[in-house]
Amino acid sequence: MEWYLNFIWLGHGCRGVQAASKEYFGKDASELSVAECACLIGITNNPSMYDPQYHPEANRKRTATILYEMLDQGYLTQSEYDEAAAEELVFTFGTAGSEGEDSIASDPTEWFTDAVIEDVIADLMELKDIDYKTAETLLLNAGYKIYTTMDRTVQDIIDDVYSTTDNIPSGYVRSATQDLQSSIVVMDPYTGDIRGLSGGIGRKEGSRLLNLATQSQRSPGSTIKPIASYSICLDRGLVMPYTVFDDSDFTKLGGINWLPNNDDFSNSGSVTLRSALQHSINTIAAQLVDMITPRASFNQLVNRLGFTSLVDDSAGGYSDVGYAAMSLGQLTNGVTVREMCQAYTPFCNEGIFTSARTYSRIEDASGALVYENVPETNVALSKRTAYYMTEMLNNAVNHGTGWLAKFDNMAVAGKTGGSSGWKDRWFIGYTPYLLGAVWTGYKMPETMGSSNPATGMWKQVMQRVHAALGYSDASFKTPDDMVRVTVCCDTGLLATEACEHDIRGDRTMTLYMEPNELPSTVCQAHVFVDICSDTYHLFNEEMCPEECRRTVSVLDTSKYEGRITLPPWFPDGHYPRKSSWDNYYNAFAAYWEKQRDKYSSASAYQTDYDRALSTLRASYDASDPSPLGAVPYVLSELTPCTLHDTDPISGWHIAPVGNFLIDPSTGFYYDRENDILIEPVTGWTVDWRTGYLINPETGEYTNMSGRVVTVHPERYTEDKYSRPNGYEPATIPDTETAPDENSETDTDTDTPSGGGIGEDEDKPDTETGSEGETEEPVPSEAPEETPPPSSSSDLFWRGN
């Protein structure tokens, strides 16, 4: 009978006697008189026919009939009947308590209220083993009292920030068809109480709409990294914040033949775990997942961190148990903002996961407890791991991708995220007091660019909330049982002064460690050496100027037997042998393949490609790895500086390759054996007289840009460049063939035969040389061909 009275339809949008009592008489059902109760019961027979507003006479007669039956059946005494029959009923029809304003029922419910309704319905379904519709009816008509977790101050600030799209930070790519949206959840990570939320930006047009904070599933991008890879590896003791990884094209995973690109398609080489999280390096996240397997990551999210939206259906072809899903957040369906927010609670609360809740208890109309909503908790991580993650996420805000979230007088830790194609942008951050998660994007997924307005939205809300609640000057807590220590990032041992002055920079990290983790020995692998600051190779006592001397430390791998991350030019893992040329070339080719689309023509691309390849090969032959962007930091790889070798005859420096002399004014190489001048990038001969380069395959003259030019050699009265002192000019044989005076001008396709300037026919009739001289109009005769340089020189290399 109780269920029936709470469910029955009584017109005017009312289900149940409590709703009808409020609608018709403006009071609680417990305050109704006998006559008023009879009036409501009379409606049940036919709500349309006996509606007291539209059919008052029919309702009055029905009410009188019910009162008589109650007297006849002994439910009323004669005096009670007489009093009830004489009572004049006063109806409010939904206006009671409005004081001249519109009824509250006509206003859309708040986003928070919508979330509470859905949470209560879900809990009633499980508690009473009923379906959704029945639970919804029970909630709306049973007269329940529901105690929410909302903090009105927090919610009002959220509502103000989310009232208009004008508050979204600029910089994102605007859609032609839809406005950018955002949602937020702010919670107390220690209790699980959601203090405020918003399911969208702008005016809410209705009740119980799609809530983008609690119901919409989107790809979390890099915000998944802390919970699915970093924290798990730290918790298992596989890594420390100072553990070094190799971010390079040479990196290989053990469980899959795949490695993601970083956002900017670049690599950073040797990086610590802390730095990898600071800059959100994708390759490191993939390596971490590889260490524990994607299955372990998936199980942690589902079993320990409260995710219900992940997919594990390999038979159906859809599964989130994969590298891209667990390392980059490319999930099948995505996750909600609420799920992501609660997943970060272990970092805030010493490793304890606490599920988010919108209400704490349900009571019935009499105040009796119906259901107490106790948050689910579990120990997801150790205190140690929670501290390390907070320290690293704090560093990511202070010095990394989350820098826009910083605000005064408050420690902030957090992580940015973006899905493939920049269709979703996230920021999840926390202070010692509150945790908040923000998503931004378009309802219909569409690129929004690399700008991250989620970080700005988070800051707008959280900075105002902390000020309003009086939170300030707080730092994150360090566990009492941990000890402060400085370690070497390369060995993990106690750091020395040498570790701090590594050739790459400071290789130490100061952090707190548990007593049983403290290293017991001092790093011996770092040793001091003197290098030449011009070349970063060993200082040459005989040749290098004293002012170039610099003392740094490098790694002597013979003094340490543990793991040291190998530099990029040691992909096979063997010290001290240098990598094979194939490894160099493969990395080079992969890089240049990515550059191809940046060029407007194939010829321009090929020119730059050939020049870069020639430089790389020459440097490889000289044992110089610098073209790969790396500094040689292993002692066995350091060779004596050769830049400052000086030729005793001329005083010119000796080049590090080919035993050539370096012209101090131009940087050209002088080949003493063949008496030719060489441009070192292309390896082409420089004509002594004109200063132009000579194509070794065609004999054509080109300028430094590679464009073919036509010259008139007999007009030059003296050489443009001189040989070094002590070296005589080459003897020209008397039998040399003179140029054919009737030959046509050999130029590129832009130059008409028989005249012009040799580059663009619509330019003035002058040609600017490498030193800016103006050349006279070019005659029709072709220039005398100069022999190409000797192919025996080890400066030159073609092919792969």
URLINJO-V99024 format. One record per backbone hydrogen bond with DSSP energy under -1.0 kcal/mol. NH is the residue of the N-H (numbers start at 1). CO is the residue of the C=O. If there is no record, write none. Layout:
BEGIN
nh:NH co:CO
nh:NH co:CO
END
This chain:
BEGIN
nh:5 co:1
nh:6 co:2
nh:8 co:4
nh:10 co:14
nh:14 co:11
nh:16 co:8
nh:17 co:5
nh:20 co:16
nh:21 co:17
nh:22 co:18
nh:23 co:19
nh:24 co:20
nh:25 co:21
nh:27 co:21
nh:31 co:28
nh:32 co:29
nh:37 co:33
nh:38 co:34
nh:39 co:35
nh:40 co:36
nh:41 co:37
nh:42 co:38
nh:46 co:43
nh:50 co:46
nh:55 co:51
nh:59 co:55
nh:60 co:56
nh:61 co:57
nh:62 co:58
nh:63 co:59
nh:64 co:60
nh:65 co:61
nh:66 co:62
nh:67 co:63
nh:68 co:64
nh:69 co:65
nh:70 co:66
nh:71 co:67
nh:72 co:68
nh:73 co:69
nh:74 co:71
nh:75 co:70
nh:76 co:70
nh:81 co:77
nh:82 co:78
nh:83 co:79
nh:84 co:80
nh:85 co:81
nh:86 co:82
nh:92 co:24
nh:94 co:23
nh:95 co:92
nh:98 co:95
nh:101 co:98
nh:106 co:103
nh:107 co:104
nh:114 co:110
nh:115 co:111
nh:116 co:112
nh:117 co:113
nh:118 co:114
nh:119 co:115
nh:120 co:116
nh:121 co:117
nh:122 co:118
nh:123 co:119
nh:124 co:120
nh:125 co:121
nh:126 co:122
nh:127 co:123
nh:128 co:124
nh:130 co:125
nh:135 co:131
nh:136 co:132
nh:137 co:133
nh:138 co:134
nh:139 co:135
nh:140 co:136
nh:141 co:137
nh:142 co:138
nh:145 co:363
nh:147 co:361
nh:149 co:358
nh:151 co:195
nh:155 co:151
nh:156 co:152
nh:157 co:153
nh:158 co:154
nh:159 co:155
nh:160 co:156
nh:161 co:157
nh:162 co:158
nh:163 co:160
nh:167 co:164
nh:168 co:165
nh:173 co:448
nh:181 co:441
nh:183 co:439
nh:184 co:198
nh:185 co:437
nh:186 co:196
nh:187 co:435
nh:188 co:193
nh:192 co:188
nh:194 co:357
nh:195 co:186
nh:196 co:186
nh:198 co:184
nh:202 co:162
nh:212 co:199
nh:215 co:211
nh:216 co:211
nh:218 co:335
nh:223 co:220
nh:224 co:221
nh:225 co:222
nh:228 co:224
nh:229 co:225
nh:230 co:225
nh:231 co:226
nh:233 co:229
nh:234 co:230
nh:235 co:231
nh:236 co:232
nh:237 co:234
nh:238 co:233
nh:243 co:240
nh:245 co:271
nh:247 co:269
nh:248 co:246
nh:251 co:248
nh:258 co:256
nh:265 co:262
nh:269 co:247
nh:271 co:245
nh:273 co:243
nh:274 co:241
nh:276 co:272
nh:277 co:273
nh:278 co:274
nh:279 co:275
nh:281 co:276
nh:285 co:281
nh:286 co:282
nh:287 co:283
nh:288 co:284
nh:289 co:285
nh:290 co:286
nh:291 co:287
nh:292 co:288
nh:293 co:289
nh:297 co:293
nh:298 co:294
nh:299 co:295
nh:300 co:296
nh:301 co:297
nh:302 co:298
nh:303 co:299
nh:304 co:300
nh:305 co:300
nh:307 co:301
nh:313 co:318
nh:318 co:313
nh:320 co:311
nh:322 co:320
nh:326 co:322
nh:327 co:323
nh:328 co:324
nh:330 co:324
nh:331 co:329
nh:335 co:218
nh:338 co:213
nh:340 co:336
nh:341 co:337
nh:342 co:338
nh:343 co:339
nh:344 co:341
nh:345 co:342
nh:347 co:344
nh:349 co:345
nh:351 co:346
nh:352 co:349
nh:353 co:378
nh:355 co:376
nh:357 co:192
nh:360 co:147
nh:362 co:371
nh:363 co:145
nh:364 co:368
nh:367 co:364
nh:370 co:362
nh:371 co:362
nh:373 co:360
nh:374 co:372
nh:378 co:353
nh:380 co:351
nh:380 co:378
nh:381 co:351
nh:386 co:382
nh:387 co:383
nh:388 co:384
nh:389 co:385
nh:390 co:386
nh:391 co:387
nh:392 co:388
nh:393 co:389
nh:394 co:390
nh:395 co:391
nh:396 co:392
nh:397 co:393
nh:398 co:394
nh:399 co:395
nh:401 co:278
nh:402 co:396
nh:403 co:400
nh:405 co:402
nh:406 co:403
nh:411 co:474
nh:413 co:430
nh:414 co:393
nh:415 co:428
nh:417 co:426
nh:419 co:424
nh:422 co:419
nh:425 co:440
nh:426 co:417
nh:427 co:438
nh:428 co:415
nh:429 co:436
nh:430 co:413
nh:431 co:434
nh:435 co:187
nh:436 co:429
nh:437 co:185
nh:438 co:427
nh:439 co:183
nh:440 co:425
nh:441 co:181
nh:448 co:422
nh:457 co:453
nh:458 co:454
nh:459 co:455
nh:460 co:456
nh:461 co:457
nh:462 co:458
nh:463 co:459
nh:464 co:460
nh:465 co:461
nh:466 co:462
nh:467 co:463
nh:468 co:464
nh:469 co:465
nh:471 co:466
nh:473 co:409
nh:482 co:479
nh:483 co:513
nh:485 co:511
nh:487 co:509
nh:488 co:493
nh:489 co:507
nh:492 co:488
nh:494 co:521
nh:495 co:486
nh:500 co:496
nh:501 co:497
nh:503 co:553
nh:505 co:502
nh:507 co:499
nh:509 co:487
nh:511 co:485
nh:513 co:483
nh:517 co:514
nh:523 co:494
nh:527 co:554
nh:529 co:552
nh:531 co:550
nh:532 co:537
nh:533 co:548
nh:536 co:532
nh:538 co:639
nh:539 co:530
nh:544 co:540
nh:548 co:545
nh:549 co:546
nh:550 co:531
nh:552 co:529
nh:553 co:501
nh:554 co:527
nh:555 co:633
nh:556 co:525
nh:559 co:556
nh:560 co:557
nh:570 co:567
nh:573 co:570
nh:579 co:569
nh:584 co:580
nh:585 co:581
nh:586 co:582
nh:587 co:583
nh:588 co:584
nh:589 co:585
nh:590 co:586
nh:591 co:587
nh:592 co:588
nh:593 co:589
nh:594 co:590
nh:598 co:595
nh:599 co:596
nh:605 co:601
nh:606 co:602
nh:607 co:603
nh:608 co:604
nh:609 co:605
nh:610 co:606
nh:611 co:607
nh:612 co:608
nh:613 co:609
nh:614 co:610
nh:615 co:611
nh:616 co:612
nh:617 co:613
nh:618 co:614
nh:619 co:615
nh:620 co:616
nh:621 co:617
nh:622 co:618
nh:623 co:620
nh:624 co:619
nh:628 co:625
nh:629 co:626
nh:635 co:555
nh:637 co:634
nh:638 co:635
nh:641 co:538
nh:645 co:642
nh:647 co:652
nh:651 co:647
nh:654 co:645
nh:655 co:660
nh:660 co:657
nh:661 co:670
nh:662 co:653
nh:663 co:668
nh:667 co:663
nh:669 co:678
nh:670 co:661
nh:671 co:676
nh:675 co:671
nh:676 co:671
nh:678 co:669
nh:679 co:684
nh:683 co:679
nh:686 co:677
nh:687 co:692
nh:691 co:687
nh:693 co:702
nh:694 co:685
nh:695 co:700
nh:699 co:695
nh:702 co:693
nh:703 co:707
nh:706 co:703
nh:709 co:701
nh:715 co:712
nh:716 co:713
nh:720 co:688
nh:721 co:688
nh:727 co:724
nh:736 co:733
nh:743 co:740
nh:751 co:748
nh:755 co:752
nh:763 co:760
nh:766 co:764
nh:769 co:773
nh:772 co:769
nh:775 co:767
END
